[in-house]
Amino acid sequence: MNVTELARKLKITTNELFDVLPQLGFDIGRRAIKINDQAAYKIINNWSVYQKQLAASKLVAAESQVTAEALPVKKAVTIPAAITVREFAALSGFNVSKILTELMKNGIFISMNEKIDFDAASIIGQDLNINVILDQNEQTADSQDGNKLKNIIASQDKSTLKPRPPVVVVMGHVDHGKTKLLDAIRATQVMEGEACGITQHIGAYQIEQRGQLITFIDTPGHEVFTAMRSRGAKVADVAILVVAADDGVKPQTVEAYHIIEQAKLPFVVAMNKIDKPEADIDKVKSELSNQLNITPDDWGGKIMCVPISAKEKTGIDKLLDAVLFITEMEKDKIVANPKAAAVGTVIESKIDKGEGSIATILIQNGTLRPGEIICFNNQPLGRVRMMKDYKGEIVVKATPSMPVRISGLKASPSIGDIVEVIRANSAAAKMRLGKIKKDSFKPSISQRPAQAEEGISAKYVNIVMRADVLGSIEALEEALEKLNTAEVKVKIVKKGLGNFTESDIHTALASKAVVLGFNVQTNQAVQMLAREKNIIINSFNIIYEFVDLVKQKMEGLLAKQISRKELGVIKVLAVFKTTASGQIVGGKVESGLIEPNSKMEVIRNDAVVAGGELVGLQSGRQNVTTVAQDQECGLEFKGKPVIKIGDVLRVYREEKNIKEL
């Protein structure tokens, strides 16, 4: 590709391109005429990311040239486990731009409405002389469930504890091949069932390696599933961090590693896509070492890095052997009492039209059997009517580390809930079970009335949305929350599981809401009502397309700014023709560059006497698109015919600037 063509595609000058290429690692010399196609398209496809990096470099360079700002007296700031940049700036007393600059210095490129975790806040807090403290109330609430299983297992008689299959979580960047890896491991084609090959729900599966069972948790890869990936890590014993050998460490790779690190999980790195010609294993190892401080075992470190190709199914056995090796090292921790009452974590929850409330539970201690009563926080959810394994086959018991889908519940648990078995022979348990109300555990899918928000100037996009499972609802809410700004916000007036109902259409009509569905359908009666009420039902199976539509609606509410661009000034030398709607005059351009289809002001004695439009422009009796300074021209003025010889015509153009989120 020609260098000039690449510059044109990037909308910068050739000189600017030559300046930035060395900074991006593509030093081709300033005399080069062409650039390798592969490099050119890599630059084009990643230009938005490169722009952020270049902007960050400029900010850091500029800041290093000025005198360091006097830091305030060190103070303590208490924050939750996750907080938006804007909220953190308000609490710390710094401008948002200052916080963003500090984040950029640490390699974090996000907007002011996105969230940072406690660790990131602590790091920049040190640079800003702030003592960042985690909210103890939240920490206690978050740790209660996390410690619950530990306490249950710790309370067991050690003689009853037996080894159980390890639970493995697979994490990494969105397109680095996690699902393809699981396909290769379990020889099923999950990816074909997912929209665009992106896994959109947590799933759990079991395989056998060298006579030993291993449970895999498949975590969704797209960035809006951060919360779901974190939850996946909380129930795992071992992690596999997938990094593409042709792409290297990406932002989600860093995020996944931080989740693994916070959960204190032993892990192995799977370097995928080694079958590709552009794969560079040494480069990946170097990035892991430099960016994440992960030193591969063959470089003298402790982390096993296994080259694999999920597509060609090579290196899979070595990867599984690495998992078994870690399991052996951690065998004292990977234990459970199979004879105890079952305890497990909900990894998926949904409402099925035929089966009612169903949940996928990963059993972590004890054995679950049909007929037993499941409870959450001492409140019964229902009796297990039927259990199916990940293949959809009916099972009569679920042992530790086994994922199982149960039906027969009278209420839906939430993802991440730790559920326990109440012994069926308990009379009190049966009495409590009979008193369960259908909606006892559905606060997250019920209608939420619109509430007054702070700030009277903000505009709102009302949303009525439905999704197939609770995990999708959570992910969508998290993604939409990131879009909120001071000027425009998302307000979810109603949300629910399952297909659309007529009630959704009536709610949308009353609240003027956008109707959005994710992996759900609309029956004929609802479709007819929607057409009758002129309501559009938007259905999606790709989550970021869902979010993009909401973003467009929000941007449509942002105030449009009109800016004035001065083009030039003309001195009137002659008036050739005057009509009721305008004039044809001649003049000389005193400054600027005049263009047709512009606006004009007629100025006489330093006062504006009229305004109109410049609709035609000639030079040398030829229609032209521009007339430069010191050139004479003829022009057609559309407006009140007041122009006289000696008047000054100020030519300008109005441009509408549409804000973006």
Disulfide bonds with the S-S distance in Angstrom:
none
